[in-house]
Amino acid sequence: MLAPPATETLVVGCGNLLRGDDAVGPVLIRLLADRDLPAGVRLVDGGTAGMDVAFAMRGVPRVILVDASAVGVEPGTVHRVPGEHLVDLTPPEGNLHRFRWDQALGFAQWLLKDDYPDEITVWLVEGGSFEIGAPLSEPVQAAVARVADAIVAEVGAGAASRG
Amino acid sequence: MTTMDLNVSPLGQVEGDLDVRVTITDGVVTDAWTEAAMFRGFEIILRGKDPQAGLIMTPRICGICGGSHLYKACYALDTAWGTHVPPNATRVRNLGQITETLQSVPRYFYAIMGPDLTAAQYAGAPSYAEAARRFAPYVGTSYQKGVTLSQLPVEVYAIFGGQWPHSSFMIPGGVMCAPTLSDITRSHAILDHWAREWLEGDWLGCSVDRYLEIRTWDDFLAWCDENESQHNSDLAFFTRYAQEIGLDTYGAGYGNFLATGTFLNPELYTNPTVDGRNAALMSRAGIYAGGEYFDFDHMRVTEDITHSFFRGTGSLHPWEGVTDPIDPEEGRKQGKYTWAKSPRYDVPGKGYVPLEVGPLARQVMADRPGAEAHQDYDPFVADMIAKAGVNVMTRVLARMHEEAKYFRYAKQWLAEIDLHDDFYTKPAEPRSGKGFGATEAARGALADWIVIEDGKIANYQVITPTAWNIGPRDGSENHGPMEQAFIGAPVENPDFPVELAQVAHSFDSCLVCTVHAYDGKTGRQLAQFTMGGG
């Protein structure tokens, strides 16, 4: 009774709508909500509640995380990274407001144990401006549409191959 | 004075960082300055937007208290527009607010206080090994259960609100949801499971009903040793251990409090007005200063910017509030030192007394005589601080005490929901008006003030609990409440002043604290560390 409904693929968009290009994750979730997705795909606007990303992944075989990055490359650049390369094992301490999804992955390995997802993919969209109150910048606006198409293709293919 | 470093906040958060500067003389903190290192511009973003923008934007201010932001933003509009809110909608809104707090508090205790309690400095305490067995991050027996089960209350939030965090399901005139009987029974089952496994199981070691028979500090101490199960509970253990490591001896602050109150009575607030709010509250609003109680009147709230990086000096009511940032370099020349404004309340006959907000404040108001039948009357915490003082331990105990009370409220509202009645009344949308909405986030008083002109937001101000607590000195050079609470704290090891972490964490503030400690005699910097080791 307490278990969430069966989810094959969970897409989590992380970031803050109030901080310019950091909104890319939540914006992507809104784009995907308007698309025709296979049953078994669940969309979550993870916002800035880092620890809850871990709870949302419980028992889901495949997780796709989307967030903004600020690694210093051209804004709008998209990276697709296997989750295992990004796990941060630092325990959550001091202040839960600073809890990020990379810590959430480490936290989830402890929390979920056998219920930890088999496959985690992280899409990172390089931001140009993180100014408070600004909309998505043009290159990021274009990139988020590309990422949405790519994810639709991925989850669509996933559902078909599982029959 | 030594130059300060500004921290860069981690991407994705808007809360910003908090620098705490303390002077230590002969092993005791003698002065303190709290500096919020980031500018927050929500008020500027909201100006000129659709009146309902606050419902979408303010829950994004915080990844922890989004439901609280939504609750008060909604009431700000309800009062500005003069809506009708069906009793069912108030029950669901109350459930949203309360489940978020039920989730937040155990996470706070195990993930924030837990690591402090197992700090190496305390290795000499008689119960240290037991503290480590229970509270060590990840491996502690209580840590595991408390953190793992903390998700359950917000599953109830998600049943009504669609998702947690960042839902916007509370709207002027009600809530956007149509619960079914199975939603209600599922919510009961989730909360019962959580209470059985954690609240009653690990935390109290007895039923909620038994625990809530406690009315005094003596009752509480007797309860701790009443039987083996209660003696071994996390609550009784924490209380013993806190005294071993001296958490009952520092962190006092002013002992003056403000609560904006929360949980509107569903039947008594169907036509929300600012003036009718105090009487309709279940968890009461109020001021306690210099040993006297005063009614809460939002018109007496101002924000002082004398020491904040905003143009000018002095205080304005939030409806008139101005957010006009200046270059911090310029500001420093004028004696300004923080991005936080300093909220103050004009207490009748006493003036602008700094007031602490949070669980102690709420529970001190709960002891005020004259509660109506629908209002919470509870003398326990007020008696506790009369006997044991205001300190780190009692601030934590007050917060934890509310879990049992709130569980009972949550169950009551779930049981009262009438599935055949309305959850929403479509409001008129007048093109002008002024509104005030408030609640109590887990960390304390949270309120919005809105001014609507020509169908657009003309002014919007948010005062958060962290602003009340960590605000700077005001125009009369009174310390902010948390600044004051640091003063007098002992610091045994200046290289790792765990005592300062304990004080800061006892407020459960929304900012990541970096502490800079200075020697009071030489001005030499003794240590700089970020609480929580990040």
Interface residues (C-beta under 8 A of the other chain):
Chain A: M1 L2 C14 G15 N16 L17 L18 R19 D22 P26 V44 D45 G46 G47 T48 A49 G50 M51 D52 F55 D67 A68 A70 T90 P91 P92 E93 G94 N95 L96 H97 R98 F99 R100 W110 L111 F130 I132 G133
Chain B: P10 L11 G12 Q13 V14 E15 F39 R40 G41 F42 I44 I45 I56 M57 R60 I61 C62 G63 I64 G66 R107 Y108 A111 I112 P115 P137 Y138 V147 T148 Q151 L152 V154 E155 Q163 W164 P165 H166 R186 A189 I190 H193 A501 C510 L511 V512 C513 T530 M531 G532 G533 G534
